[in-house]
Amino acid sequence: MFETIVALATPPFKGALGIIRLSGDDCFNIVSNIFSKSIDFEEKNRILHGFLKDGEEIIDEVVLLLYRKPFSFTGENSAEIICHGSPLIFNKIIEACIKNGARYAKNGEFSSRSYMHGKMDLIQAEAINDLILAETEESKKLSLLSLQGKTSKLIAPIKKDFGDLLSNIEVNIDYPEYQDIEEANYEKIEHVANKNINYIKELIKDGKKGRIIKDGINVAIVGKPNVGKSSILNSLLEEEKAIVSSIKGTTRDVVEGKIVLNGITLNLFDTAGIRESSDFIEEIGIKKSKEKLEKADLVIAVFDSTTLDDEDKEILNLIEDKESIVVFNKKDLIGQEDENNLYISALNNDIEPLKKEIINRLGLESKNYDLPSINNTREIAILENIVTLLEDVLFDIKDNKPIDLLASDIQVIYLKILSLTGEDYDFDIAKEIFSRFCVGK
């Protein structure tokens, strides 16, 4: 039996209207106890207009939407109460529902129940939260593709291949006397493994690009003092966010900003100039700069001269293993330009070459914006793990590992595939995923 849960589904602020959701086995009885009209019905769903009451006290005039199971978001009997947008009214309606047997919903519990009742898989469920958090049209589009189930279909070929292979191996092992059954030999296992390694690697590649579109990237602007880092930040943001001066060490802390470039959110961090300093406060800022540099997805290393000194070379050493763009600012003060270098002038808002190079480094194609991709961090990590397991299987084949032992490895891979969509139902993982949702979802 599923307890009836209740929660506010709209922001808890004043507005024209608010929506309160209920779902659970006893949902209709609870609503009947506080609604002014009978709600007995046989249809899949129904809309009623009336008043909600707490005893004899009228709480509000409302529109009541009723959904009979399984024709609801959760797959359970559900109700949505559309009321006037007053936090006072929200609270009184929820209190009346709880008084009559409901309990307050936990984070993501409505979506969790939808998943448990088979109304959506785990990829679709995660897309709900992604859709709520989407900040760009491009991010919203990718999340909608996942919510519609189109991303889940990318898993179907892998699931079928390994389901068929596993069944074939098990039949060969259990019924060796049947001669008309296709033999699951090393050659077949190797073929299926290689085919899917290539396919999954493409999914991972597209997924990482999709994650950039969905989540954006962190960009750290680094360099020694007075090379124009703050001017570049201000120019990118098109506002005077960071203080600019000729005094070395002006930027003592990380200054943050956000822009959307070609549909991608860039979380920008203007850092303190990196140099040796005896100033205790400045040294803290430099330490923070190095921390931001380490965590950045992309580093913009800024220099004001093509003749690099020791401090410049130290910065190049720091970014050696990072995805980075080396840019020479103050190009109006630089004499001869090298066609292999990138020159800008933040002071004159001449930063288009930098913007173009950022877009170029993202490596995105039109298909990455328009086609579904497995772009969730959890999902990409599972795919990477599957590739590793498949490579282990290929190694074991060369080592002539018995096929009945390979079957155990393939079963692990198959369960990993099922975990992408949640078909294996891991309670702890599902609980963790839905805990990130807001209460009314």
N, C-alpha and C positions, 0 to 999 in steps of 0.2 A: 504493500500500500504506500502511495506517495502522499505525504503530508501536503496540505495546501499552503503555498507560500504567497506572500504579498510584498510588493515593493513599488516605489515610485519609479516610473520609466522615463520621466523627463527631468530636466535640471530642477533642483530644489529652490527655485527663485520665483519671484512674482512674474506673471505673464498672462496672456489671454487665456490659455488652457493648460491643463496638466493631464497626464495619463498615469493611472495606477493599474498595475497588472496583478492578476491572481492566476495560479495554476495548481492543480492537484485533484485528487479523487473527490474531495468534499467541496470543491470550488462552488458549484451551483447552490448547494444548501446554504453555504456561508453568505453568498450574495443575496439569496432569497430572504434571509433574516434581516437584511438592512435595506432592501429595495422596496419601493412602494407598489410594485406590480408583481404578479405571478410571472415566473420565468420558465414554466414548463414548456418544452418544445421538442420536436422530433427532427427538425432540420439540422443541416451541418452547422449552420451559424445563424445568428439572429441579432438584430439591432433594436434596442428599446430606449424609450425616453421616459424619464420619471425622476423621482427624488430618492436620495439616500437618507436613511434615518438611523439615529442611535437611540433606540427606544422610541420615545415620542418626539424627540428633538430632530428637526429637519437639518441635515448637514449641508446639502447642496442639491441643486438641480443638475442632473447629469445625463449623458448618453452612455448606455451600457452595450458593449459588444460582447457577444457570447459565442464561444467556439466549442463544439462538441468533439470529444476525442474520436478518431485521431486527426481531425481536421483543424489542427492548431499548430502554432509554432513549436510548442513543447511536445505535442502528441498526446497531451492530457486534456481533460476538461479545463478550459481557460476562460478568463474574462478580462476585459479592459474597460476601465471606468474613465470616461473623459469628463473632467470636472473643470470648474473655474480655477485659474492659475494662482491660487493663494496658498502659501506654505501652511497657513493655519488650517485650511480645508484639507490639504494633503494629509496632514498629521491626524486630523480627526477621522478621516475615512480609513486610514491604515489602522488606527486604534480600534475602530469599530469592527474591522475585519478580524483583527487579532482577538478581540473580545469574543468573537463568535467562532473561534477555532483555527484561524490561520496563524502562521508564524512568519516573522520577517525573513525575507530571502537572504541568502549569502551571496557574495560576489559571484557573478556569472552563473547562478544556479538555474535560471531559465534556459540559457544556452546549454548548460550541462545536461539538463533533462531532455532537451531536444536531441542531443547527441546520444544519450542513453536509450531513447525510444526509436533511434534509427532515422530521425528526420534529417540528419546531416552527418557527415563524417568529420574527423578531427581537423582536416585541412580546411573545410568549410567553416567550422567553428572558429578556428584561429583567424579566418578572414573577417569575421564579424568585428573582432577587436581592431584589426588592421584598418577596416573601413571607418570605424569611429575615429581612429587616430590619424587618418589620412589628411595631409596638409596641402596636397597638390592634386590637380585633376588627373595626372598620370598615375599617381599612387592610388587614387580612388578606383581608377579603371582596372588596375591589376587586382585589387582586393575584390572587386565585383566579379571578375572572371573566376576567382577562387570560390567565392560565395555561390556562384551559379553551378559549381561542380566541374567546371572545365579543367581546372588544374588537377583535380583528382583523376581525371581520365588519362593523364600522362603516366600514372602508375600502373594502369590496367595491363599494358603489354608485359611489363616485368613480372607482375603478379601471375599472369597466365603462364608465362614461360617456366617459372620456377614451380608453380603448382603442378603443371603437366610433368615436368622433369622429376619432381619428388614422387608423384604418383607412379610414374613409370619405373623408377628405381625400386619403390616399395613392392610393386607387383612382381618385378623380376626376382626380388629377394624371397618374397612369400610364396610365389607360385612358379618355381623354376621349370616345372614340367610342361608349362604351356609354351609351345614353340612358335605360335602365331603372334605373340606379343613382341613389339619392337624392343630390342635390347638397349638398355641404358648403359652404354659403354663409355670408356674414357673420352673417345672422340666426340660423342654427343654432348657429354658434360662440358668438355672444353669449348665446343661450338657455342653452347648456350651462355657460358660464362663470358667468353670474349665478346659476343654480340651485345650482351647487356652491360658489360663494362664500358664499351664505347658509347652506348645510348645514355647510360647514367652520367658519364662524364660530360656529355652535352647538356643534360638536365642541370648538372651542378654549375656549369659555365653560364647557362642562361639564367639560372636561379640567382647567382651572385650579382648578375647585372640587374635582375629584377629587384633584388634587395636594395641596390643603390637607388633605383627609381622609387621604391616604396619608403625606405628609411632615410635616404640622403646619405651624405658622407661628412666626416669631420675633417676640416682643413686647418692646419696650423701654419701661420705666417711667422717665419723665424729669420733671424739675421742678427748681426751685431748692432749696437746702438746707432741711431741716426741714419739708417740706410733707407728709411721711408716705409717701414712696416705699417705704422699707424695710418699713414697717408693712403696706402694701398687698401687697408681695411675700409677707411672712410669712402674711398672712391668706389669700391665694390658695393658698399651699402648705400651709396648716394646720400650719405648724411654724415655729420660731424660727430661720430660716435666716440672716437678715441682722441685724446689730447695730443696735438702735434706741436713740438717745439724743437729748437736747435740744441737744447740742453740734453746731454747724454744721460740716459737712465730715467727719462720722463715717464715711460711706461713701467710701473713697478709691479703691476698685477696683470693677469690675463684679461683682455677685453674681448667680449663675445658679441657676435652678431649673426644674422641669418639672412640668406638670400635664396631665391629660386632661379637657377640658371638652366635654361633648356629643359625645364620640367623637373630638375633635380634640386633638392634642398641641400644647400651648403651651410653647414654649421661652422662659422669662421671664428678663429681664435688668434687675436693679435697678441703676441707674447713679448715679454721683456727682452731687451737686447742681450744676447749671450756674449759675455766677456768675463774676464777676471775682475772681481770687484771686492773692495774692502768694506763697502757699505752693507751692513747687516740686512736692511730692508730690501735693498736691490738684490742681494744674494738669494733671498727667499723667492723673489720674482723670477730670477734666472732658474732656480730649481723647478719652479712651476712650469716654466717654459719648456724645460727638458722633458717633464712629465707629459705635457700636452703633445710634444713632438712624438714621443714614444707611442702614444695612443691614437695618433692621427691616421686617417686613411690616406690622406694626401698632404704632403708638406710643400709649401711655397717658400723656397730659400731665396732671400733677397740680398743682393749685393749692389753697391753703388759704384763699383769700378771693376774693370776686367782684369786689373792687377790685384791679385788676391794676397792678403797678408796672412799672418799666422792665425788670427782669430777667424778669418774667413775659412781657412783650411780646416780648422777644428769643426766648424759648422758642417762642412762637406763630409767630414768623417762621421759626424753624428747622424747624418741622413743617408749614409752609404747603403743601408739595407731597407730604406723606406721608398715608397712610391713618391717621387718628388719632382718638382719643377724648379729649375734654377732660372731666376729672372734678374736682369740687371735694370735697376731703377735709375732715375735721373738721366735718361738717355740724352737729354739736351746738354748735359755736361760731359758726355762721353764723346770722344772724337771719332775715330774710325770704328765702324760697326762690323762685327763678324756675322756673316749670314747664318752661322750655326748657333748663335746665341739669341736669346729672347730679350728684347729691350722694351721698356715702358717708361712712361713719365706720370707717376701718380699725381704729382703736383698739378699737371695740366689735364688730368683725367684721361690720359691717353693709355688706357689699360685693355683695349680690345684684343691685342695679341695674347694677353694673359688669359682672358675669358675663353678665347678660341682654343688655347692649349689645354685648359682645364676640361673643356668639353671633349677634346680629342683624347685625353688621358682616360676618360671614363669608358671609352671604347664601346659606346652604345650604338645599336642599330635600330632602325624603325621597328623591326619585329619585336624587340625587347619591350617596347611601349605598348604593343597591340596584342601580343599573344600571351596565353597563360604561362606562368613559370612557377616552379617550386622555390619560392623566394623567402620562406620563413627560416630563421636560424636553426630551429630544431630540425626541420625537414632536411635542410642542406647537410647538417651534421650526420643524420641517419644515412643519407645517400653516400656521403664520403666513407662512412663505416662499412656500408655494403660493398663499395668498391674494394676496400682493403680485404674484406672477407673473401671476395671473389678472387682476388689476386693470390690469397693463401690457398684457395682451392686449386688454382692452376699450378701452383708450386707443388702441392700434394699429388697432383696427377703425374707430374714429372718424376715424383718420388715413389710412384706406384702405390700410393696409399689405397687400401681396399675400398671398393665402392660402397660397401655397407657403412664404413666409417665416413666416407664422403657424404653419404646421405644425411648423417647427423649435422654436418657443417651446412649442407644445403637447407636443412630444416631451420637452422638458426637464421640463415639469410632470408628465408621465406617469412619467418616471424618478424624480422626487421622491416620487410616490405609492408606487412600488414600493419605494423606500428605507425607507418606514415599516415594512414587514414584512420587509425585507431581501432581497426577491426580485431586486434588482439586484446583490446581493452585493458590497459594498465591503469589501475585506479589512481595510483600516486601521481603519474604523469598527467592524467586528465585533471586531477584536482589542482595541480600546479598551474596548468594552462588556464583553467577557468577562474582561478583566484585573481588573475590580472584584469578580469573584466570588471565593469562597474556593477553595482548591486542590481539595478533594474534590468540588466541584460543577462 
